């Protein structure tokens, strides 16, 4: 099974194959608030995770999601100008679940209940900088490519190194 490693300081996501060989590295954007596991912190959670669910297979790039459901909209700059307050979740969603009880799983530190995803964004020009609300943002083509290479259960490590 492939494995994902996200480096918060490097703002990068690395995809490895079963043998531990690097397949591809992608730039990402983690939280502008830094790292942390607490509910309502808008921080990116650290530690061991898995992909719990994949959402958006077969949908067009820039498909808009609200509450993990496609709205029927496809993002354009004009749509963005009409709704500047929206935190755009686009193209694909890889919903993360923590694996470390008391650290990133259960109670007030539960990554899945915090709705932390790897997803596409309208703010592609700021990828590589920590500007998200806690999720891991990717360029839309990149997240679609990654989506096709992973499955539910794929390990994801989010590191401060």
C-alpha positions, 0 to 999 in steps of 0.5 A, spaced: 500 500 500 502 506 498 504 511 504 503 519 504 508 523 508 506 531 509 512 535 512 509 542 515 515 546 515 517 544 507 509 545 505 510 538 501 506 532 501 510 525 499 507 519 496 511 513 497 510 506 494 509 499 497 517 498 497 518 505 500 520 509 494 518 516 493 513 516 487 512 524 487 512 530 491 507 535 491 507 542 494 501 543 499 498 548 504 497 547 511 494 551 516 496 559 517 495 557 525 500 552 525 500 545 528 495 542 533 490 537 534 484 541 539 477 542 536 476 549 533 483 550 533 483 551 525 490 548 526 493 542 522 493 535 526 500 532 527 501 524 527 499 518 524 493 518 520 489 514 515 485 516 509 478 514 511 474 516 505 475 518 498 470 523 495 469 526 488 471 520 484 470 522 476 467 529 478 470 535 473 476 538 476 474 544 480 467 541 482 465 545 489 464 541 495 460 543 501 459 539 507 463 533 503 457 534 497 458 536 490 454 543 490 453 542 482 458 548 481 464 548 478 469 553 481 471 559 476 474 566 478 467 569 477 464 565 482 469 566 487 468 574 486 461 573 488 462 569 494 469 571 497 467 569 504 467 561 502 473 557 504 473 553 497 474 545 497 474 543 490 476 537 486 477 531 490 477 530 498 481 525 502 478 525 509 483 523 514 482 520 521 487 520 526 490 513 529 493 515 535 487 515 541 488 521 545 492 525 541 489 525 534 483 521 535 477 521 540 474 526 544 476 533 543 482 532 538 479 527 533 481 529 526 475 526 523 470 529 527 474 536 525 473 534 518 480 535 516 481 533 509 487 533 503 483 537 498 483 542 492 483 549 493 481 556 489 487 559 492 493 555 488 497 561 487 499 560 495 500 553 495 507 552 498 505 557 504 501 555 510 494 559 509 489 553 510 484 553 516 487 546 518 486 542 512 492 540 507 490 544 500 493 542 494 493 544 487 487 541 483 490 537 478 495 534 483 489 532 488 486 529 483 492 525 481 494 523 488 486 521 489 487 516 483 493 513 487 491 512 494 485 508 497 481 508 504 486 506 509 492 509 506 497 511 511 498 519 512 503 521 517 503 529 518 510 531 521 513 537 524 520 535 520 
